[in-house]
Structures are given as C-alpha cells and as structure tokens.
Amino acid sequence: MITTITFNASIDRLYRVSEINIGEVQRVIESNATAGGKGINVTKVCKILGEDPMAIGFLGGFNGAFIKNELDKKEIKNRFTKIDSETRNCLNIIENNKVSTEFLEKGPVVEDSDLERFEEDLNAVIKDTKVLTASGSFCQNMPVEYYEKIGNICRENGVKFVLDTSGNALKAALKSKPYLIKPNTDEIKQLLDVNVESREEIIEAGKKLLELGAENVCISLGKNGMIYLDGKNVYDVKIPKVEAVNTVGSGDSTIAGFSVGILRGYSLEETIKLANACGISNALNVDTGFVKLEEVEKYKNLVEVTKIA
C-alpha cells in the first residue's frame, strides 16, 4: 500500500479571470474548489492510477471537514488526525494569458498532543505500507526535524520513504536517508548555496545530495524534464512540449507516478516515464492533482530517458 502524508492540507480554490487589474473589482469567469495540499494531490493521482492509497496528516475545522468529505466521495481511504485549528485555503488565479498567481495561507497551529496522536495514526498504518510519501510544508509549531523522524520510522519498518519538501525540513530529513527526494533547482540553490544553471552543475548538486543521505535524487527542471541520480548512474530525462492549462499539482502527480512505479516493481526507466507522464497529464487539465489514464499512456511513450554515465 502507498500511504501519503499531508500535514498542511488545503482547499485549493482556482479562479479564472481575464486579467488582474490591481485596485479594481475582479470578475471571475470560472471557479473551482478541490481538496488540496501536495500529499492529497499525490493520493488522488495514485487512486486514478489504480492503487488504493491511504491518506493521513492533519485536518481541522470547516475546511478539514470539506476535504475529508471530498476524499470520501472519491472512495479514498483516509485516517487524518483531527486538530482544533482550521485547515488553510490556497488560492490560484489564472489569467487568460495563462499567468498564474498564487496566495498560500500559512496553515494551522498544531500542538505536541496533536503530534502524539498523529504518530499513533501513523503506527496504525505503517505495517501495511510499502511506500510512504510526505509532501509539502509543515503546519505552524511543528519541529523542523519532523520529516527526519518519519524517515527513521520508515527505515525501521522497511518502508520506502519518498519525500517532496524543501529548505531546512529537507536538510534535516536527509539524515534519515530517504529513498527518493525531488527538489527543483531553486530549492537546491537554497539548500546547498550553489549555482545550478547548466546540466553539469545540476548533476554535481545531485551528487552532493546523494552524499548527504538521499538514496535517489530527482531534480525537476519543469518543462525541460529532469535529471535523475540513483547513486550509480545519471539519467537525463526529456519531455515533449505541451500547452499547459494548469501546472499546479504537476510535481505532486510526478511523485504519485514514482510511488506507483516503485510499489509495482517497475524498472527505473519505466518508473521515470510513468512519473513524467503523470506530471504532463496534470498540466493539461484544470483540476489540481488529476490525470487522465489515456494521456498518461500517450505521454509515457514520448518521454526520453538517456543514461549519461
């Protein structure tokens, strides 16, 4: 089973407008509200791909109840730890020129007692888990080393830990030797304080992340594909050009593809192609954390994976 962690879940609200005119009333052409947060997006795509994932993390208040109801409607298993603080909203405004502007709330405050109850919920599902993904930011008041703690729990239970976070949370988590991390170039610059413009510089940064503890490193390059390092080889991944509709959630969909490929025992090349095809399909659709199986199958065959050395 794949278990996904979303600490800082959200209601993702998408507004489409002609253009943003500062200081004026904005007329919304189209709106949409979905259960969101990076880990929840991963969960939804895993479900579409035919798996039966378990979603855990924190939910609270009216927004938390909305998210749980949305997951229940999709028949997605969930065991969220209930907290007193309200789960956040995240707003994405897309103009006709396809420029996207996001407004992200900080999220709720969690107490030590909330963390204790979460760990009880995690222990209840970890024995049935083969792959555990953790994505996104922490709630307020959470210790920066908490992903490291989760990584150690995974290692003790023989679970592959797939982590998609950044900053000090990622730096601390590397000590637990996560199975796979997926930083982008901006996150690498922040983490390692190095320049990563050329592919050669990106590869060297990836090797440094391996030295710091990651077993596998996927460096996201957006529309330019990715660089993947597994400790033995480096893979240059090229993806086809597409007309993106909404790229929010594409990274999460990529994580879902990786997780499903790992769970099913696919070859590394098959897994990389599946992951990228999921990211592409998400970008072609309005909904966040959504892919179409026919698109995934189509783009899997168009992703190029080249072993460098």
KOLMI-922104 format. One record per residue (C-alpha): residue in one letter; residue number from 1; x, y, z. Coordinates in Angstrom, 1 decimal. Layout:
<pts>
<pt selo="A" bado="NUM" x="X" y="Y" z="Z"/>
...
</pts>
This chain:
<pts>
<pt selo="M" bado="1" x="0.0" y="0.0" z="0.0"/>
<pt selo="I" bado="2" x="1.0" y="3.6" z="-0.6"/>
<pt selo="T" bado="3" x="0.5" y="5.9" z="2.4"/>
<pt selo="T" bado="4" x="0.6" y="9.7" z="1.8"/>
<pt selo="I" bado="5" x="1.2" y="12.3" z="4.4"/>
<pt selo="T" bado="6" x="-0.2" y="15.8" z="4.1"/>
<pt selo="F" bado="7" x="0.4" y="17.9" z="7.2"/>
<pt selo="N" bado="8" x="-0.6" y="21.3" z="5.7"/>
<pt selo="A" bado="9" x="-3.7" y="20.3" z="3.7"/>
<pt selo="S" bado="10" x="-5.8" y="23.0" z="2.0"/>
<pt selo="I" bado="11" x="-8.9" y="23.8" z="0.0"/>
<pt selo="D" bado="12" x="-7.4" y="24.7" z="-3.4"/>
<pt selo="R" bado="13" x="-9.5" y="27.4" z="-4.9"/>
<pt selo="L" bado="14" x="-8.9" y="28.2" z="-8.6"/>
<pt selo="Y" bado="15" x="-10.2" y="31.4" z="-10.2"/>
<pt selo="R" bado="16" x="-10.0" y="32.2" z="-13.9"/>
<pt selo="V" bado="17" x="-10.1" y="35.9" z="-14.8"/>
<pt selo="S" bado="18" x="-9.4" y="37.8" z="-18.0"/>
<pt selo="E" bado="19" x="-6.6" y="39.7" z="-16.3"/>
<pt selo="I" bado="20" x="-5.7" y="41.0" z="-12.9"/>
<pt selo="N" bado="21" x="-6.2" y="44.8" z="-12.5"/>
<pt selo="I" bado="22" x="-4.8" y="45.9" z="-9.2"/>
<pt selo="G" bado="23" x="-7.2" y="48.0" z="-7.1"/>
<pt selo="E" bado="24" x="-10.2" y="47.1" z="-9.2"/>
<pt selo="V" bado="25" x="-13.1" y="44.7" z="-8.9"/>
<pt selo="Q" bado="26" x="-12.1" y="41.3" z="-10.4"/>
<pt selo="R" bado="27" x="-14.8" y="39.4" z="-12.4"/>
<pt selo="V" bado="28" x="-14.3" y="35.7" z="-12.1"/>
<pt selo="I" bado="29" x="-15.0" y="33.7" z="-15.3"/>
<pt selo="E" bado="30" x="-14.8" y="30.3" z="-13.7"/>
<pt selo="S" bado="31" x="-14.0" y="28.9" z="-10.2"/>
<pt selo="N" bado="32" x="-13.3" y="25.6" z="-8.7"/>
<pt selo="A" bado="33" x="-12.6" y="24.3" z="-5.2"/>
<pt selo="T" bado="34" x="-10.9" y="21.0" z="-4.6"/>
<pt selo="A" bado="35" x="-9.3" y="19.0" z="-1.7"/>
<pt selo="G" bado="36" x="-5.7" y="20.0" z="-1.9"/>
<pt selo="G" bado="37" x="-2.3" y="20.1" z="-0.3"/>
<pt selo="K" bado="38" x="0.6" y="18.4" z="-2.0"/>
<pt selo="G" bado="39" x="0.2" y="15.0" z="-0.4"/>
<pt selo="I" bado="40" x="-3.5" y="14.9" z="-1.1"/>
<pt selo="N" bado="41" x="-2.8" y="15.6" z="-4.7"/>
<pt selo="V" bado="42" x="-0.4" y="12.6" z="-4.7"/>
<pt selo="T" bado="43" x="-3.2" y="10.5" z="-3.2"/>
<pt selo="K" bado="44" x="-5.7" y="11.4" z="-5.8"/>
<pt selo="V" bado="45" x="-3.4" y="10.5" z="-8.7"/>
<pt selo="C" bado="46" x="-2.4" y="7.2" z="-7.1"/>
<pt selo="K" bado="47" x="-6.1" y="6.4" z="-6.9"/>
<pt selo="I" bado="48" x="-6.7" y="7.3" z="-10.6"/>
<pt selo="L" bado="49" x="-3.7" y="5.0" z="-11.5"/>
<pt selo="G" bado="50" x="-5.5" y="2.1" z="-9.9"/>
<pt selo="E" bado="51" x="-3.9" y="1.9" z="-6.4"/>
<pt selo="D" bado="52" x="-5.7" y="2.1" z="-3.1"/>
<pt selo="P" bado="53" x="-3.7" y="4.7" z="-1.1"/>
<pt selo="M" bado="54" x="-4.2" y="5.7" z="2.5"/>
<pt selo="A" bado="55" x="-4.1" y="9.5" z="3.2"/>
<pt selo="I" bado="56" x="-3.0" y="10.7" z="6.6"/>
<pt selo="G" bado="57" x="-2.0" y="14.0" z="8.2"/>
<pt selo="F" bado="58" x="-3.9" y="16.9" z="9.9"/>
<pt selo="L" bado="59" x="-7.3" y="18.3" z="9.2"/>
<pt selo="G" bado="60" x="-9.3" y="20.8" z="11.2"/>
<pt selo="G" bado="61" x="-12.4" y="22.9" z="11.2"/>
<pt selo="F" bado="62" x="-14.9" y="23.5" z="8.4"/>
<pt selo="N" bado="63" x="-12.2" y="23.3" z="5.7"/>
<pt selo="G" bado="64" x="-10.9" y="20.0" z="7.1"/>
<pt selo="A" bado="65" x="-14.5" y="18.6" z="7.0"/>
<pt selo="F" bado="66" x="-14.8" y="19.7" z="3.4"/>
<pt selo="I" bado="67" x="-11.6" y="17.9" z="2.4"/>
<pt selo="K" bado="68" x="-12.5" y="14.7" z="4.2"/>
<pt selo="N" bado="69" x="-15.9" y="14.7" z="2.5"/>
<pt selo="E" bado="70" x="-14.3" y="15.2" z="-0.9"/>
<pt selo="L" bado="71" x="-11.9" y="12.2" z="-0.3"/>
<pt selo="D" bado="72" x="-14.8" y="10.1" z="1.0"/>
<pt selo="K" bado="73" x="-16.7" y="10.8" z="-2.2"/>
<pt selo="K" bado="74" x="-13.7" y="9.6" z="-4.2"/>
<pt selo="E" bado="75" x="-13.6" y="6.5" z="-2.0"/>
<pt selo="I" bado="76" x="-10.0" y="7.4" z="-0.9"/>
<pt selo="K" bado="77" x="-9.1" y="5.8" z="2.4"/>
<pt selo="N" bado="78" x="-8.1" y="8.4" z="5.0"/>
<pt selo="R" bado="79" x="-7.1" y="8.5" z="8.6"/>
<pt selo="F" bado="80" x="-6.4" y="12.1" z="9.3"/>
<pt selo="T" bado="81" x="-5.6" y="13.3" z="12.8"/>
<pt selo="K" bado="82" x="-8.2" y="15.9" z="13.8"/>
<pt selo="I" bado="83" x="-6.9" y="19.2" z="15.2"/>
<pt selo="D" bado="84" x="-8.7" y="22.3" z="16.6"/>
<pt selo="S" bado="85" x="-7.2" y="24.8" z="14.3"/>
<pt selo="E" bado="86" x="-8.7" y="25.5" z="10.9"/>
<pt selo="T" bado="87" x="-7.2" y="23.9" z="7.8"/>
<pt selo="R" bado="88" x="-6.0" y="26.5" z="5.3"/>
<pt selo="N" bado="89" x="-7.1" y="27.8" z="1.9"/>
<pt selo="C" bado="90" x="-4.8" y="28.3" z="-1.1"/>
<pt selo="L" bado="91" x="-5.9" y="30.5" z="-4.0"/>
<pt selo="N" bado="92" x="-4.6" y="30.2" z="-7.6"/>
<pt selo="I" bado="93" x="-5.7" y="33.0" z="-10.0"/>
<pt selo="I" bado="94" x="-5.1" y="32.2" z="-13.7"/>
<pt selo="E" bado="95" x="-5.4" y="35.0" z="-16.3"/>
<pt selo="N" bado="96" x="-6.2" y="34.5" z="-20.0"/>
<pt selo="N" bado="97" x="-2.5" y="34.9" z="-20.8"/>
<pt selo="K" bado="98" x="-2.0" y="31.8" z="-18.6"/>
<pt selo="V" bado="99" x="-0.1" y="33.7" z="-15.9"/>
<pt selo="S" bado="100" x="-0.7" y="32.1" z="-12.5"/>
<pt selo="T" bado="101" x="-0.7" y="34.0" z="-9.2"/>
<pt selo="E" bado="102" x="-1.0" y="32.0" z="-6.0"/>
<pt selo="F" bado="103" x="-2.0" y="33.1" z="-2.5"/>
<pt selo="L" bado="104" x="-1.0" y="30.5" z="0.1"/>
<pt selo="E" bado="105" x="-2.1" y="30.7" z="3.7"/>
<pt selo="K" bado="106" x="0.3" y="29.6" z="6.5"/>
<pt selo="G" bado="107" x="-1.9" y="26.9" z="7.8"/>
<pt selo="P" bado="108" x="-3.0" y="25.8" z="11.3"/>
<pt selo="V" bado="109" x="-1.1" y="25.6" z="14.5"/>
<pt selo="V" bado="110" x="-0.5" y="22.1" z="15.9"/>
<pt selo="E" bado="111" x="0.3" y="21.2" z="19.5"/>
<pt selo="D" bado="112" x="2.5" y="18.4" z="20.9"/>
<pt selo="S" bado="113" x="-0.6" y="16.4" z="21.7"/>
<pt selo="D" bado="114" x="-1.6" y="16.6" z="18.0"/>
<pt selo="L" bado="115" x="1.8" y="15.2" z="17.0"/>
<pt selo="E" bado="116" x="1.4" y="12.4" z="19.5"/>
<pt selo="R" bado="117" x="-2.0" y="11.4" z="18.1"/>
<pt selo="F" bado="118" x="-0.7" y="11.6" z="14.6"/>
<pt selo="E" bado="119" x="2.1" y="9.2" z="15.5"/>
<pt selo="E" bado="120" x="-0.5" y="6.8" z="16.8"/>
<pt selo="D" bado="121" x="-2.3" y="7.0" z="13.5"/>
<pt selo="L" bado="122" x="0.9" y="6.5" z="11.5"/>
<pt selo="N" bado="123" x="1.8" y="3.4" z="13.6"/>
<pt selo="A" bado="124" x="-1.6" y="2.0" z="12.8"/>
<pt selo="V" bado="125" x="-1.0" y="2.0" z="9.0"/>
<pt selo="I" bado="126" x="2.8" y="1.7" z="8.7"/>
<pt selo="K" bado="127" x="2.8" y="-2.2" z="8.8"/>
<pt selo="D" bado="128" x="0.6" y="-2.3" z="5.7"/>
<pt selo="T" bado="129" x="2.7" y="0.4" z="3.9"/>
<pt selo="K" bado="130" x="5.3" y="-0.4" z="1.3"/>
<pt selo="V" bado="131" x="5.8" y="3.2" z="0.0"/>
<pt selo="L" bado="132" x="5.2" y="6.3" z="2.2"/>
<pt selo="T" bado="133" x="5.2" y="9.8" z="0.6"/>
<pt selo="A" bado="134" x="5.4" y="13.0" z="2.5"/>
<pt selo="S" bado="135" x="4.9" y="16.2" z="0.7"/>
<pt selo="G" bado="136" x="4.8" y="19.9" z="1.3"/>
<pt selo="S" bado="137" x="5.3" y="22.3" z="4.2"/>
<pt selo="F" bado="138" x="4.7" y="21.8" z="8.0"/>
<pt selo="C" bado="139" x="1.9" y="23.3" z="10.0"/>
<pt selo="Q" bado="140" x="2.9" y="26.1" z="12.3"/>
<pt selo="N" bado="141" x="4.6" y="25.0" z="15.5"/>
<pt selo="M" bado="142" x="6.0" y="21.7" z="14.1"/>
<pt selo="P" bado="143" x="9.7" y="20.9" z="14.6"/>
<pt selo="V" bado="144" x="11.8" y="21.3" z="11.6"/>
<pt selo="E" bado="145" x="13.3" y="17.8" z="12.1"/>
<pt selo="Y" bado="146" x="9.9" y="16.1" z="11.9"/>
<pt selo="Y" bado="147" x="10.4" y="14.6" z="8.4"/>
<pt selo="E" bado="148" x="13.7" y="13.1" z="9.7"/>
<pt selo="K" bado="149" x="11.7" y="11.3" z="12.4"/>
<pt selo="I" bado="150" x="9.2" y="10.0" z="9.9"/>
<pt selo="G" bado="151" x="12.1" y="8.9" z="7.7"/>
<pt selo="N" bado="152" x="13.6" y="6.9" z="10.6"/>
<pt selo="I" bado="153" x="10.2" y="5.3" z="11.3"/>
<pt selo="C" bado="154" x="10.1" y="4.2" z="7.6"/>
<pt selo="R" bado="155" x="13.6" y="2.8" z="7.7"/>
<pt selo="E" bado="156" x="12.8" y="0.8" z="10.9"/>
<pt selo="N" bado="157" x="9.8" y="-0.7" z="9.2"/>
<pt selo="G" bado="158" x="11.3" y="-1.4" z="5.7"/>
<pt selo="V" bado="159" x="9.2" y="1.3" z="4.1"/>
<pt selo="K" bado="160" x="10.5" y="3.3" z="1.1"/>
<pt selo="F" bado="161" x="10.3" y="7.0" z="2.0"/>
<pt selo="V" bado="162" x="9.6" y="9.4" z="-0.9"/>
<pt selo="L" bado="163" x="9.9" y="13.0" z="0.3"/>
<pt selo="D" bado="164" x="9.0" y="16.2" z="-1.5"/>
<pt selo="T" bado="165" x="9.8" y="19.2" z="0.6"/>
<pt selo="S" bado="166" x="12.4" y="21.9" z="0.8"/>
<pt selo="G" bado="167" x="14.6" y="24.1" z="3.0"/>
<pt selo="N" bado="168" x="15.6" y="23.2" z="6.5"/>
<pt selo="A" bado="169" x="13.0" y="20.4" z="6.6"/>
<pt selo="L" bado="170" x="14.7" y="18.7" z="3.7"/>
<pt selo="K" bado="171" x="18.1" y="19.3" z="5.1"/>
<pt selo="A" bado="172" x="17.2" y="17.7" z="8.3"/>
<pt selo="A" bado="173" x="15.4" y="14.8" z="6.6"/>
<pt selo="L" bado="174" x="18.4" y="13.8" z="4.6"/>
<pt selo="K" bado="175" x="19.9" y="12.4" z="7.8"/>
<pt selo="S" bado="176" x="17.2" y="9.6" z="7.7"/>
<pt selo="K" bado="177" x="18.4" y="8.6" z="4.2"/>
<pt selo="P" bado="178" x="15.1" y="8.9" z="2.3"/>
<pt selo="Y" bado="179" x="14.6" y="6.6" z="-0.7"/>
<pt selo="L" bado="180" x="13.8" y="9.5" z="-3.1"/>
<pt selo="I" bado="181" x="13.7" y="13.3" z="-2.9"/>
<pt selo="K" bado="182" x="12.5" y="15.6" z="-5.7"/>
<pt selo="P" bado="183" x="13.9" y="19.2" z="-5.4"/>
<pt selo="N" bado="184" x="13.8" y="21.7" z="-8.1"/>
<pt selo="T" bado="185" x="16.8" y="24.0" z="-9.0"/>
<pt selo="D" bado="186" x="15.6" y="26.9" z="-6.8"/>
<pt selo="E" bado="187" x="15.3" y="24.6" z="-3.8"/>
<pt selo="I" bado="188" x="18.8" y="23.2" z="-4.5"/>
<pt selo="K" bado="189" x="20.2" y="26.7" z="-4.6"/>
<pt selo="Q" bado="190" x="18.6" y="27.4" z="-1.3"/>
<pt selo="L" bado="191" x="19.7" y="24.2" z="0.3"/>
<pt selo="L" bado="192" x="23.3" y="23.9" z="-0.9"/>
<pt selo="D" bado="193" x="24.1" y="27.5" z="-1.7"/>
<pt selo="V" bado="194" x="25.5" y="26.6" z="-5.1"/>
<pt selo="N" bado="195" x="24.9" y="27.8" z="-8.6"/>
<pt selo="V" bado="196" x="22.9" y="25.3" z="-10.7"/>
<pt selo="E" bado="197" x="22.4" y="26.7" z="-14.2"/>
<pt selo="S" bado="198" x="23.9" y="24.1" z="-16.6"/>
<pt selo="R" bado="199" x="23.1" y="20.5" z="-16.6"/>
<pt selo="E" bado="200" x="26.6" y="19.7" z="-15.4"/>
<pt selo="E" bado="201" x="26.1" y="21.9" z="-12.3"/>
<pt selo="I" bado="202" x="22.7" y="20.3" z="-11.7"/>
<pt selo="I" bado="203" x="24.3" y="16.8" z="-11.8"/>
<pt selo="E" bado="204" x="27.1" y="17.9" z="-9.4"/>
<pt selo="A" bado="205" x="24.4" y="19.2" z="-7.0"/>
<pt selo="G" bado="206" x="22.6" y="16.0" z="-7.3"/>
<pt selo="K" bado="207" x="25.7" y="14.0" z="-6.3"/>
<pt selo="K" bado="208" x="26.1" y="16.2" z="-3.3"/>
<pt selo="L" bado="209" x="22.5" y="15.4" z="-2.2"/>
<pt selo="L" bado="210" x="23.4" y="11.7" z="-2.5"/>
<pt selo="E" bado="211" x="26.4" y="12.3" z="-0.3"/>
<pt selo="L" bado="212" x="24.1" y="14.0" z="2.3"/>
<pt selo="G" bado="213" x="22.0" y="10.9" z="2.5"/>
<pt selo="A" bado="214" x="19.4" y="10.6" z="-0.2"/>
<pt selo="E" bado="215" x="19.3" y="7.2" z="-2.0"/>
<pt selo="N" bado="216" x="17.8" y="8.6" z="-5.2"/>
<pt selo="V" bado="217" x="17.6" y="12.2" z="-6.4"/>
<pt selo="C" bado="218" x="15.1" y="13.5" z="-9.0"/>
<pt selo="I" bado="219" x="15.9" y="17.1" z="-9.9"/>
<pt selo="S" bado="220" x="12.8" y="18.7" z="-11.5"/>
<pt selo="L" bado="221" x="13.5" y="21.0" z="-14.4"/>
<pt selo="G" bado="222" x="9.9" y="21.9" z="-15.3"/>
<pt selo="K" bado="223" x="9.2" y="21.9" z="-19.0"/>
<pt selo="N" bado="224" x="12.9" y="20.9" z="-19.5"/>
<pt selo="G" bado="225" x="12.4" y="17.5" z="-17.9"/>
<pt selo="M" bado="226" x="14.5" y="16.2" z="-15.1"/>
<pt selo="I" bado="227" x="17.9" y="14.8" z="-14.0"/>
<pt selo="Y" bado="228" x="17.7" y="11.6" z="-12.0"/>
<pt selo="L" bado="229" x="20.6" y="10.1" z="-10.0"/>
<pt selo="D" bado="230" x="20.5" y="6.7" z="-8.3"/>
<pt selo="G" bado="231" x="24.0" y="6.6" z="-6.8"/>
<pt selo="K" bado="232" x="25.3" y="4.6" z="-9.8"/>
<pt selo="N" bado="233" x="24.1" y="6.3" z="-12.9"/>
<pt selo="V" bado="234" x="22.8" y="9.7" z="-14.0"/>
<pt selo="Y" bado="235" x="19.7" y="9.9" z="-16.3"/>
<pt selo="D" bado="236" x="18.8" y="12.8" z="-18.5"/>
<pt selo="V" bado="237" x="15.0" y="13.0" z="-19.0"/>
<pt selo="K" bado="238" x="13.4" y="14.9" z="-21.8"/>
<pt selo="I" bado="239" x="9.7" y="15.5" z="-22.0"/>
<pt selo="P" bado="240" x="7.5" y="16.6" z="-25.0"/>
<pt selo="K" bado="241" x="6.3" y="20.2" z="-25.3"/>
<pt selo="V" bado="242" x="2.7" y="20.7" z="-24.4"/>
<pt selo="E" bado="243" x="0.2" y="23.6" z="-24.0"/>
<pt selo="A" bado="244" x="-0.2" y="23.6" z="-20.2"/>
<pt selo="V" bado="245" x="-3.5" y="24.6" z="-18.7"/>
<pt selo="N" bado="246" x="-2.6" y="24.4" z="-15.0"/>
<pt selo="T" bado="247" x="0.8" y="23.3" z="-13.8"/>
<pt selo="V" bado="248" x="-0.1" y="23.4" z="-10.1"/>
<pt selo="G" bado="249" x="0.0" y="19.8" z="-8.9"/>
<pt selo="S" bado="250" x="2.2" y="18.5" z="-11.7"/>
<pt selo="G" bado="251" x="5.0" y="17.9" z="-9.3"/>
<pt selo="D" bado="252" x="2.7" y="16.0" z="-6.9"/>
<pt selo="S" bado="253" x="1.4" y="14.0" z="-9.8"/>
<pt selo="T" bado="254" x="5.0" y="13.1" z="-10.7"/>
<pt selo="I" bado="255" x="5.5" y="11.9" z="-7.1"/>
<pt selo="A" bado="256" x="2.4" y="9.7" z="-7.5"/>
<pt selo="G" bado="257" x="3.8" y="8.2" z="-10.6"/>
<pt selo="F" bado="258" x="7.1" y="7.5" z="-8.9"/>
<pt selo="S" bado="259" x="5.3" y="5.9" z="-5.9"/>
<pt selo="V" bado="260" x="3.2" y="3.7" z="-8.1"/>
<pt selo="G" bado="261" x="6.2" y="2.6" z="-10.2"/>
<pt selo="I" bado="262" x="8.2" y="1.8" z="-7.0"/>
<pt selo="L" bado="263" x="5.2" y="-0.1" z="-5.5"/>
<pt selo="R" bado="264" x="4.7" y="-2.2" z="-8.6"/>
<pt selo="G" bado="265" x="8.4" y="-3.0" z="-9.1"/>
<pt selo="Y" bado="266" x="8.7" y="-1.3" z="-12.4"/>
<pt selo="S" bado="267" x="12.2" y="-0.8" z="-13.9"/>
<pt selo="L" bado="268" x="13.7" y="2.6" z="-13.2"/>
<pt selo="E" bado="269" x="13.2" y="3.7" z="-16.8"/>
<pt selo="E" bado="270" x="9.5" y="2.6" z="-16.7"/>
<pt selo="T" bado="271" x="9.1" y="4.4" z="-13.4"/>
<pt selo="I" bado="272" x="10.6" y="7.6" z="-14.6"/>
<pt selo="K" bado="273" x="8.4" y="7.6" z="-17.7"/>
<pt selo="L" bado="274" x="5.3" y="7.0" z="-15.7"/>
<pt selo="A" bado="275" x="6.2" y="9.8" z="-13.3"/>
<pt selo="N" bado="276" x="6.8" y="12.3" z="-16.0"/>
<pt selo="A" bado="277" x="3.7" y="11.3" z="-17.9"/>
<pt selo="C" bado="278" x="1.6" y="11.9" z="-14.8"/>
<pt selo="G" bado="279" x="3.1" y="15.4" z="-14.4"/>
<pt selo="I" bado="280" x="2.3" y="16.2" z="-18.0"/>
<pt selo="S" bado="281" x="-1.3" y="15.0" z="-17.8"/>
<pt selo="N" bado="282" x="-1.9" y="17.1" z="-14.7"/>
<pt selo="A" bado="283" x="-0.6" y="20.2" z="-16.5"/>
<pt selo="L" bado="284" x="-3.1" y="19.6" z="-19.3"/>
<pt selo="N" bado="285" x="-6.2" y="19.6" z="-17.0"/>
<pt selo="V" bado="286" x="-7.8" y="22.3" z="-14.9"/>
<pt selo="D" bado="287" x="-8.2" y="20.2" z="-11.8"/>
<pt selo="T" bado="288" x="-5.2" y="20.0" z="-9.4"/>
<pt selo="G" bado="289" x="-4.0" y="16.5" z="-8.7"/>
<pt selo="F" bado="290" x="-5.8" y="15.0" z="-11.6"/>
<pt selo="V" bado="291" x="-4.6" y="12.9" z="-14.6"/>
<pt selo="K" bado="292" x="-6.3" y="11.1" z="-17.5"/>
<pt selo="L" bado="293" x="-5.2" y="7.5" z="-18.0"/>
<pt selo="E" bado="294" x="-5.2" y="7.8" z="-21.8"/>
<pt selo="E" bado="295" x="-2.9" y="10.9" z="-21.6"/>
<pt selo="V" bado="296" x="-0.6" y="9.1" z="-19.2"/>
<pt selo="E" bado="297" x="-0.3" y="6.1" z="-21.6"/>
<pt selo="K" bado="298" x="0.3" y="8.5" z="-24.5"/>
<pt selo="Y" bado="299" x="3.0" y="10.6" z="-22.9"/>
<pt selo="K" bado="300" x="4.8" y="7.6" z="-21.3"/>
<pt selo="N" bado="301" x="5.9" y="6.7" z="-24.8"/>
<pt selo="L" bado="302" x="7.1" y="10.2" z="-25.6"/>
<pt selo="V" bado="303" x="9.3" y="10.7" z="-22.5"/>
<pt selo="E" bado="304" x="13.0" y="10.1" z="-23.4"/>
<pt selo="V" bado="305" x="15.3" y="8.7" z="-20.7"/>
<pt selo="T" bado="306" x="19.0" y="8.7" z="-21.5"/>
<pt selo="K" bado="307" x="21.7" y="7.2" z="-19.2"/>
<pt selo="I" bado="308" x="24.6" y="9.6" z="-19.1"/>
<pt selo="A" bado="309" x="27.2" y="7.7" z="-17.0"/>
</pts>
